[in-house]
Amino acid sequence: MNDFVFCSPTKFVFGNGVTDQTGAEMAALRFGKTLIVYGQGSVVRNGVLDRVKESLNAAGISFVEAGGARPNPEVNWVRASIETARAEQVESVLAIGGGSTIDAAKAIAFGVPYEGDVWDFFTKGRKIEACLPIAVVLTIPAAGSEGSSSCVISNDAENRKVGTNGDIFRPKLAMMDPTLTFTLPAYQTAAGVTDMIAHMEP
């Protein structure tokens, strides 16, 4: 058997309907005011965003929103969201979505306390030394980013897609509600299964 070191500081909460427990779980971990990061609008249309906000209100956690994260999130959107987080003095970041939304949230979380440009972490080898705590409400299977130490961001101006790694930005909390995946198109579900298989080592 191969030697290995396994580190998973993420608290995973799995079960039907756990979406409605998001605020309570974040409060238990002492999350403060949070920036809700989400994508192109599906969580708005299907009511998931409202459910999460209701749970935050019930737990006494204030929040602001940063919607519009795209697949392969773009650094300019991340930069703008960092400025929003700073202006609103948020203390944590909450991603609602799949891998791209979570990666955007990670970049925002370690970009907020950094005095330079967040792109430095992806291209200049800067070490990430500070990061806001991150929580995740996962809406798609096979993302992996809800517990990983990796983050990938795109830069359209440079035509680049670059990743960075660090245990410091592993999410502290991942809410995994399988009922949120029930309405996914069959193609998306199949793509997720294929993605999982492709990432398995023989």
C-alpha positions as CSV (number, residue, x, y, z in Angstrom):
1,M,0.0,0.0,0.0
2,N,1.3,3.5,-0.8
3,D,2.2,5.9,1.9
4,F,0.0,9.0,2.1
5,V,-1.0,12.0,4.3
6,F,-4.7,12.9,4.4
7,C,-5.9,16.3,5.7
8,S,-9.6,17.3,5.7
9,P,-10.4,20.2,8.0
10,T,-13.8,20.6,6.2
11,K,-16.9,19.8,8.2
12,F,-19.3,17.9,5.8
13,V,-23.0,18.0,6.6
14,F,-24.9,15.5,4.3
15,G,-28.6,14.9,4.2
16,N,-31.9,15.7,2.6
17,G,-32.8,19.3,3.4
18,V,-29.6,20.3,5.2
19,T,-29.6,23.4,3.0
20,D,-32.0,24.9,5.6
21,Q,-29.4,24.3,8.3
22,T,-26.7,26.4,6.7
23,G,-27.1,29.4,9.0
24,A,-27.1,27.3,12.1
25,E,-24.0,25.4,11.1
26,M,-22.2,28.6,10.2
27,A,-23.2,30.1,13.5
28,A,-21.9,27.1,15.3
29,L,-18.5,27.7,13.7
30,R,-18.6,31.3,14.6
31,F,-18.9,32.7,11.1
32,G,-19.5,36.4,11.0
33,K,-21.0,38.6,8.3
34,T,-20.8,36.8,5.0
35,L,-20.5,37.4,1.3
36,I,-22.8,35.0,-0.6
37,V,-21.2,34.0,-3.9
38,Y,-23.3,32.4,-6.6
39,G,-23.5,31.9,-10.3
40,Q,-25.7,32.8,-13.2
41,G,-29.0,32.6,-11.5
42,S,-30.2,29.0,-11.1
43,V,-30.1,29.2,-7.3
44,V,-32.3,32.3,-7.6
45,R,-34.8,30.6,-9.9
46,N,-35.0,27.3,-7.9
47,G,-35.3,29.0,-4.5
48,V,-32.1,27.7,-3.0
49,L,-30.7,31.2,-2.5
50,D,-33.8,32.3,-0.6
51,R,-33.7,29.2,1.6
52,V,-30.1,29.9,2.5
53,K,-30.7,33.6,3.2
54,E,-33.7,32.6,5.4
55,S,-31.4,30.3,7.4
56,L,-28.8,33.0,7.8
57,N,-31.4,35.4,9.0
58,A,-32.7,32.9,11.5
59,A,-29.1,32.4,12.8
60,G,-28.4,36.1,13.1
61,I,-25.7,36.2,10.3
62,S,-25.8,39.3,8.2
63,F,-24.9,39.0,4.5
64,V,-24.3,40.7,1.2
65,E,-24.5,39.1,-2.3
66,A,-22.1,38.7,-5.2
67,G,-24.0,37.0,-8.0
68,G,-22.8,36.3,-11.5
69,A,-19.8,34.0,-11.1
70,R,-19.4,32.2,-14.4
71,P,-18.0,28.8,-15.4
72,N,-14.2,29.2,-15.3
73,P,-14.6,32.3,-13.1
74,E,-12.9,35.4,-14.5
75,V,-10.4,37.4,-12.4
76,N,-12.0,40.8,-13.0
77,W,-15.2,39.6,-11.5
78,V,-13.2,38.2,-8.6
79,R,-11.5,41.6,-8.2
80,A,-14.8,43.4,-8.1
81,S,-16.2,41.0,-5.6
82,I,-13.1,41.5,-3.4
83,E,-13.8,45.2,-3.4
84,T,-17.4,44.6,-2.4
85,A,-16.3,42.3,0.4
86,R,-13.9,44.9,1.7
87,A,-16.4,47.8,1.5
88,E,-19.0,45.7,3.3
89,Q,-16.4,44.5,5.9
90,V,-17.5,40.9,5.6
91,E,-15.9,38.3,7.8
92,S,-16.5,35.1,5.8
93,V,-17.5,33.9,2.3
94,L,-20.4,31.5,1.5
95,A,-20.5,29.8,-2.0
96,I,-23.7,28.4,-3.3
97,G,-23.1,26.4,-6.4
98,G,-20.6,24.1,-8.1
99,G,-16.9,24.0,-8.6
100,S,-16.5,27.3,-10.4
101,T,-18.6,29.2,-7.9
102,I,-16.6,27.7,-5.1
103,D,-13.3,28.5,-6.7
104,A,-14.4,32.1,-7.2
105,A,-15.4,32.2,-3.5
106,K,-11.9,30.8,-2.5
107,A,-10.1,33.5,-4.6
108,I,-12.3,36.2,-3.0
109,A,-11.6,34.8,0.5
110,F,-7.8,34.9,0.2
111,G,-7.9,38.1,-2.0
112,V,-9.7,40.3,0.6
113,P,-6.8,40.3,3.2
114,Y,-4.1,40.7,0.6
115,E,-2.9,44.2,-0.2
116,G,-1.8,43.3,-3.8
117,D,-3.7,41.9,-6.8
118,V,-5.3,38.5,-6.3
119,W,-3.8,37.4,-9.7
120,D,-0.4,37.5,-8.0
121,F,-1.2,34.2,-6.3
122,F,-1.8,32.5,-9.6
123,T,1.1,33.9,-11.6
124,K,3.8,35.2,-9.2
125,G,4.1,32.3,-6.8
126,R,2.9,34.5,-3.8
127,K,2.2,32.4,-0.8
128,I,-1.3,32.7,0.6
129,E,-0.9,33.6,4.2
130,A,-4.4,34.8,5.2
131,C,-7.9,33.8,4.2
132,L,-11.5,34.5,5.3
133,P,-13.3,31.3,6.4
134,I,-15.3,29.7,3.6
135,A,-18.6,27.8,3.7
136,V,-20.2,26.0,0.8
137,V,-23.7,24.9,-0.2
138,L,-23.0,22.4,-2.9
139,T,-25.5,22.2,-5.8
140,I,-23.9,19.7,-8.2
141,P,-22.1,16.4,-7.8
142,A,-18.5,15.8,-8.7
143,A,-17.3,19.4,-8.0
144,G,-14.7,18.3,-5.4
145,S,-13.8,21.9,-4.7
146,E,-16.0,21.9,-1.6
147,G,-13.2,20.1,0.3
148,S,-10.1,20.6,-1.9
149,S,-7.0,22.7,-1.5
150,S,-7.1,23.9,-5.1
151,C,-8.5,27.0,-6.9
152,V,-8.6,27.8,-10.6
153,I,-9.3,31.2,-12.1
154,S,-9.3,32.5,-15.7
155,N,-7.9,35.8,-17.0
156,D,-9.6,36.7,-20.3
157,A,-7.2,39.5,-21.1
158,E,-4.2,37.1,-20.9
159,N,-6.1,34.1,-22.3
160,R,-5.0,32.1,-19.3
161,K,-6.6,29.7,-16.9
162,V,-4.3,29.2,-13.8
163,G,-4.6,27.3,-10.6
164,T,-3.1,27.7,-7.1
165,N,-3.1,25.4,-4.1
166,G,-3.1,25.8,-0.3
167,D,-4.7,24.1,2.7
168,I,-5.4,27.6,4.1
169,F,-8.4,28.0,1.8
170,R,-10.0,24.7,2.2
171,P,-13.7,25.3,3.1
172,K,-14.5,25.1,6.8
173,L,-18.0,23.8,6.1
174,A,-19.7,22.0,3.2
175,M,-23.5,21.5,3.2
176,M,-24.2,18.6,0.9
177,D,-28.0,18.3,0.2
178,P,-28.6,15.6,-2.4
179,T,-32.1,17.0,-3.1
180,L,-30.5,20.0,-4.8
181,T,-29.2,17.7,-7.5
182,F,-32.6,16.2,-8.4
183,T,-33.4,18.8,-11.0
184,L,-30.1,18.6,-12.8
185,P,-30.4,17.7,-16.5
186,A,-29.4,14.1,-17.3
187,Y,-26.5,15.4,-19.3
188,Q,-25.1,17.3,-16.4
189,T,-25.4,14.3,-14.1
190,A,-23.6,12.1,-16.6
191,A,-20.9,14.7,-17.0
192,G,-20.4,14.7,-13.3
193,V,-20.0,10.9,-13.2
194,T,-17.6,11.1,-16.1
195,D,-15.6,13.8,-14.3
196,M,-15.3,11.6,-11.1
197,I,-14.1,8.6,-13.1
198,A,-11.6,10.7,-15.0
199,H,-10.1,12.0,-11.8
200,M,-9.7,8.5,-10.3
201,E,-6.2,7.1,-10.4
202,P,-5.8,3.4,-11.3
